[in-house]
Amino acid sequence: MSQRAWYPYFLITVAGVIWGSTFSLALIATAKGAHPVALTTWQVALTGVIFVIVCAVYKIPFFRIRHWRAYCFIAAIGIIAPDILYYSAAPHLSAGVLSITVSTVPLLTYAIMWGMRFEPFMIKRALGIVFGMVAILLLVLPDQGLSADDASFWTLVVLLCAVCYAVENVYIAEFADPALDIRELLAGSNIVACVVMLPTGYAMGTTVDLAWFATPAGLAIIALAASSSIAYLMFFHAIKISGPVFASQCAYIVTISGVVWGIIIFAEEHTVWVWSSVIVMMAGLALVTPRNSASKIQGAVTNE
């Protein structure tokens, strides 16, 4: 493999490892009982600032009125709704279970794309969706010994987050303006989300003072916003130089690293059912994720 051929692998590996850490960061952020609305508010505010800076560096617009529908859709379906659900569920689950459940996004994305006839039906990929359903059932049905008696319910709540992310993927792929840069979309969407969440948090009395950012929970939110932004930029760059098919394989790394980070940080111990779910989920991802040939990847890197 030439020196430049490994670069896309480096991008999706590092992005996947960083994204995998966000599940553990979410547990730290919610450990002291901060309200999900407050956590969502500060995350979108910090992420919005990061992407506005990114847009300024790359000299691209960060908000244009003509794209307000796209900003609002992504803010509602891809940011606010899943973040609030995710932060509500996180205290009741382990980092490993969170990573396995969120990893259903590629499976759900294909299911929605097929249902809307944007993708052809393929037995292999349909089987991948079945494997994903089995992986979730392995988490929900047996006694997991997780951190809450209603952990199965919260696992399904996180699955609803994955549905939101899958709908977001379909919207970006099929309905968003192709000329709309993903960095602008993320900046504009987080600005809209911030405009919605700041008054909402204030009205609900969930706001926190600036001293909160010096606590482990506040530092975790800062780290989560920064790390997820970095991972998204690396993932976007991988798409740019090697295509979305190759970059989508990042899902494998997110799943594995999410489980590993939970073991490293929290010394999580999982039952045989959870490990079985990991194996079945990886098999499902392998069936749903299309394959690039080595020559195609090489060509994409060479033509950067």
C-alpha positions as CSV (number, residue, x, y, z in Angstrom):
1,M,0.0,0.0,0.0
2,S,1.5,3.3,-1.0
3,Q,2.0,6.1,1.5
4,R,-1.1,8.0,0.3
5,A,-3.3,4.9,0.0
6,W,-3.4,4.4,3.8
7,Y,-4.6,8.0,4.4
8,P,-8.4,7.2,4.0
9,Y,-8.0,4.3,6.4
10,F,-6.3,6.6,8.9
11,L,-9.1,9.1,8.6
12,I,-12.0,6.7,9.2
13,T,-10.1,4.9,11.9
14,V,-9.3,8.0,13.9
15,A,-12.8,9.4,13.3
16,G,-14.3,6.2,14.5
17,V,-12.1,6.0,17.6
18,I,-13.0,9.6,18.5
19,W,-16.7,9.1,17.9
20,G,-16.6,5.9,20.0
21,S,-15.3,8.0,22.9
22,T,-18.4,10.3,22.8
23,F,-20.5,7.5,24.4
24,S,-18.4,7.5,27.5
25,L,-18.2,11.3,27.5
26,A,-22.0,11.3,27.5
27,L,-22.1,9.1,30.6
28,I,-19.7,11.5,32.4
29,A,-21.8,14.5,31.3
30,T,-25.0,13.0,32.6
31,A,-23.5,11.5,35.8
32,K,-24.4,14.4,38.0
33,G,-28.0,14.7,36.9
34,A,-27.7,17.7,34.5
35,H,-31.0,18.1,32.6
36,P,-31.0,16.7,29.0
37,V,-32.2,20.1,27.7
38,A,-29.3,21.9,29.4
39,L,-26.8,19.4,28.0
40,T,-28.3,19.7,24.5
41,T,-28.3,23.5,24.7
42,W,-24.6,23.8,25.5
43,Q,-23.6,21.1,23.0
44,V,-25.3,22.8,20.1
45,A,-23.9,26.2,21.2
46,L,-20.3,24.9,21.4
47,T,-20.6,22.9,18.2
48,G,-22.2,25.9,16.4
49,V,-19.2,28.1,17.4
50,I,-16.7,25.4,16.2
51,F,-18.3,25.1,12.8
52,V,-18.7,28.8,12.3
53,I,-14.9,29.0,12.9
54,V,-14.4,26.1,10.5
55,C,-16.5,27.9,7.8
56,A,-14.5,31.1,8.4
57,V,-11.2,29.3,8.0
58,Y,-12.3,27.6,4.7
59,K,-14.0,30.9,3.5
60,I,-17.4,29.4,3.0
61,P,-20.7,30.8,4.2
62,F,-22.0,29.6,7.6
63,F,-25.6,30.7,7.2
64,R,-27.7,31.6,4.1
65,I,-31.4,32.4,4.3
66,R,-32.2,30.4,1.1
67,H,-31.1,27.2,2.9
68,W,-33.2,27.8,6.0
69,R,-35.5,24.8,5.4
70,A,-32.4,22.5,5.4
71,Y,-31.1,24.1,8.5
72,C,-34.4,23.7,10.3
73,F,-34.9,20.1,9.3
74,I,-31.4,19.0,10.4
75,A,-31.7,21.1,13.6
76,A,-34.9,19.4,14.6
77,I,-34.4,15.8,13.3
78,G,-30.6,15.5,13.4
79,I,-29.7,17.5,16.5
80,I,-32.4,18.6,19.0
81,A,-34.6,15.5,19.1
82,P,-31.9,12.8,19.1
83,D,-29.7,14.8,21.6
84,I,-32.5,15.2,24.1
85,L,-33.5,11.5,23.8
86,Y,-29.8,10.4,24.0
87,Y,-29.0,12.4,27.1
88,S,-32.2,11.2,28.7
89,A,-31.3,7.6,28.1
90,A,-27.5,7.7,28.7
91,P,-27.6,7.6,32.6
92,H,-29.5,4.3,32.4
93,L,-27.2,2.4,30.0
94,S,-23.5,1.5,29.6
95,A,-21.2,3.1,27.0
96,G,-21.0,-0.3,25.2
97,V,-24.8,-0.6,24.8
98,L,-25.1,3.0,23.7
99,S,-22.5,2.4,20.9
100,I,-24.1,-0.9,19.7
101,T,-27.6,0.7,19.5
102,V,-26.5,3.9,17.7
103,S,-24.6,1.7,15.3
104,T,-27.9,0.7,13.7
105,V,-27.9,4.0,11.8
106,P,-26.4,2.5,8.5
107,L,-28.9,-0.3,8.7
108,L,-31.9,2.0,9.3
109,T,-30.6,4.4,6.6
110,Y,-30.7,1.6,4.0
111,A,-34.1,0.4,5.2
112,I,-35.6,3.9,4.8
113,M,-33.8,4.4,1.4
114,W,-35.2,1.1,0.2
115,G,-38.7,1.9,1.6
116,M,-38.7,5.2,-0.3
117,R,-37.3,3.4,-3.5
118,F,-34.1,5.4,-3.5
119,E,-32.2,2.0,-3.2
120,P,-32.9,-1.3,-4.9
121,F,-33.9,-4.3,-2.8
122,M,-31.0,-6.6,-2.2
123,I,-31.3,-9.8,-0.3
124,K,-27.8,-9.5,1.2
125,R,-28.5,-6.0,2.6
126,A,-32.0,-6.9,3.7
127,L,-30.4,-9.7,5.7
128,G,-28.1,-7.2,7.2
129,I,-31.1,-5.3,8.6
130,V,-32.5,-8.5,10.1
131,F,-29.1,-9.1,11.8
132,G,-29.3,-5.5,13.2
133,M,-32.8,-6.3,14.6
134,V,-31.5,-9.5,16.1
135,A,-28.6,-7.5,17.7
136,I,-31.1,-5.1,19.3
137,L,-33.3,-8.0,20.5
138,L,-30.2,-9.5,22.2
139,L,-29.9,-6.3,24.2
140,V,-33.6,-5.8,24.9
141,L,-35.0,-9.3,25.7
142,P,-32.5,-11.0,28.0
143,D,-31.6,-9.8,31.5
144,Q,-28.6,-7.6,30.9
145,G,-27.7,-6.7,34.5
146,L,-27.4,-3.1,33.3
147,S,-27.6,0.1,35.4
148,A,-31.4,0.3,35.5
149,D,-34.3,-2.0,35.8
150,D,-35.9,-0.3,32.8
151,A,-32.7,-0.5,30.7
152,S,-34.5,-2.3,27.8
153,F,-36.9,0.7,27.5
154,W,-33.9,3.1,27.4
155,T,-32.2,1.0,24.8
156,L,-35.3,1.5,22.6
157,V,-35.1,5.2,23.2
158,V,-31.6,5.3,21.9
159,L,-32.8,3.2,18.9
160,L,-35.2,6.1,18.3
161,C,-32.2,8.4,18.2
162,A,-30.7,6.1,15.5
163,V,-33.9,6.5,13.5
164,C,-33.6,10.3,13.7
165,Y,-30.0,10.1,12.4
166,A,-31.0,7.7,9.6
167,V,-33.8,10.1,8.5
168,E,-31.2,12.9,8.6
169,N,-28.9,10.8,6.3
170,V,-31.6,10.2,3.8
171,Y,-32.6,13.9,3.8
172,I,-29.0,15.0,3.2
173,A,-28.5,12.4,0.4
174,E,-31.8,12.9,-1.4
175,F,-33.4,16.2,-0.6
176,A,-30.7,18.7,0.4
177,D,-29.2,21.0,-2.2
178,P,-26.1,19.2,-3.6
179,A,-24.3,22.5,-3.7
180,L,-24.8,23.0,0.1
181,D,-21.4,22.3,1.8
182,I,-21.8,19.9,4.7
183,R,-19.8,22.3,6.9
184,E,-22.2,25.1,6.1
185,L,-25.1,22.8,6.8
186,L,-23.7,21.8,10.2
187,A,-23.0,25.4,11.1
188,G,-26.4,26.7,10.1
189,S,-28.2,23.8,11.7
190,N,-26.5,24.2,15.0
191,I,-27.2,28.0,14.9
192,V,-30.9,27.2,14.4
193,A,-30.8,24.6,17.2
194,C,-29.1,27.1,19.5
195,V,-31.7,29.8,18.8
196,V,-34.4,27.2,19.7
197,M,-32.7,25.7,22.7
198,L,-31.5,28.8,24.5
199,P,-34.9,30.3,25.2
200,T,-36.4,26.8,25.8
201,G,-33.8,26.0,28.4
202,Y,-34.3,29.4,30.1
203,A,-38.1,28.9,30.1
204,M,-37.8,25.4,31.6
205,G,-35.3,26.6,34.2
206,T,-32.7,24.1,33.1
207,T,-29.9,26.6,32.4
208,V,-26.5,26.3,34.2
209,D,-24.0,29.0,35.1
210,L,-20.6,29.2,33.6
211,A,-18.9,27.7,36.7
212,W,-20.6,24.4,35.6
213,F,-18.1,24.1,32.8
214,A,-15.3,23.6,35.4
215,T,-17.1,20.4,36.6
216,P,-16.5,17.0,35.1
217,A,-19.9,17.2,33.4
218,G,-19.1,20.6,31.9
219,L,-15.7,19.5,30.7
220,A,-17.2,16.4,29.2
221,I,-19.7,18.4,27.2
222,I,-16.8,20.6,25.9
223,A,-14.8,17.5,25.0
224,L,-17.9,15.9,23.4
225,A,-18.6,19.0,21.2
226,A,-15.0,19.3,20.2
227,S,-14.3,15.6,19.5
228,S,-17.5,15.0,17.6
229,S,-16.7,18.1,15.4
230,I,-13.2,16.9,14.7
231,A,-14.5,13.4,13.9
232,Y,-17.1,14.8,11.5
233,L,-14.6,16.9,9.7
234,M,-12.3,13.8,9.3
235,F,-15.2,11.7,8.1
236,F,-16.2,14.4,5.7
237,H,-12.7,14.5,4.3
238,A,-12.7,10.7,3.9
239,I,-15.9,11.0,1.9
240,K,-14.4,13.7,-0.3
241,I,-11.3,11.7,-1.2
242,S,-12.6,8.1,-1.2
243,G,-16.4,8.4,-1.5
244,P,-19.3,7.7,0.9
245,V,-19.2,3.9,0.4
246,F,-15.7,3.6,1.7
247,A,-16.2,6.2,4.5
248,S,-19.4,4.4,5.7
249,Q,-17.2,1.6,7.0
250,C,-16.3,3.9,9.9
251,A,-19.4,2.4,11.6
252,Y,-17.5,-0.7,12.4
253,I,-14.8,1.2,14.3
254,V,-17.4,3.4,16.1
255,T,-19.1,0.2,17.5
256,I,-15.9,-1.5,18.6
257,S,-14.2,1.6,20.0
258,G,-17.4,2.6,21.9
259,V,-17.4,-0.7,23.7
260,V,-13.6,-0.6,24.3
261,W,-13.7,3.0,25.6
262,G,-16.4,1.9,28.1
263,I,-14.2,-0.9,29.3
264,I,-11.2,1.4,29.7
265,I,-12.9,4.4,31.4
266,F,-15.6,2.7,33.4
267,A,-14.3,-0.9,33.7
268,E,-17.6,-2.1,32.1
269,E,-18.2,-5.8,32.2
270,H,-20.7,-7.1,29.6
271,T,-22.8,-10.3,29.6
272,V,-22.5,-12.9,26.9
273,W,-25.7,-11.4,25.4
274,V,-24.1,-8.0,24.9
275,W,-21.0,-9.5,23.3
276,S,-23.3,-11.6,21.1
277,S,-25.0,-8.4,20.1
278,V,-21.7,-6.8,19.1
279,I,-20.9,-9.8,16.8
280,V,-24.3,-9.9,15.2
281,M,-24.3,-6.1,14.7
282,M,-20.9,-6.3,13.0
283,A,-22.2,-9.0,10.7
284,G,-25.2,-6.8,9.9
285,L,-23.0,-3.9,9.1
286,A,-20.8,-6.0,6.9
287,L,-23.9,-7.1,4.9
288,V,-25.4,-3.6,4.5
289,T,-22.2,-1.7,3.8
290,P,-21.2,-1.9,0.1
291,R,-17.6,-2.7,-0.8
292,N,-15.0,-0.6,-2.6
293,S,-12.3,-2.4,-4.4
294,A,-8.7,-1.6,-3.4
295,S,-8.0,-0.2,-6.9
296,K,-10.9,2.2,-6.6
297,I,-9.7,3.5,-3.2
298,Q,-6.2,3.8,-4.6
299,G,-7.5,5.8,-7.5
300,A,-9.5,8.1,-5.3
301,V,-6.5,8.9,-3.1
302,T,-4.2,9.4,-6.1
303,N,-6.7,11.9,-7.7
304,E,-7.1,14.0,-4.5
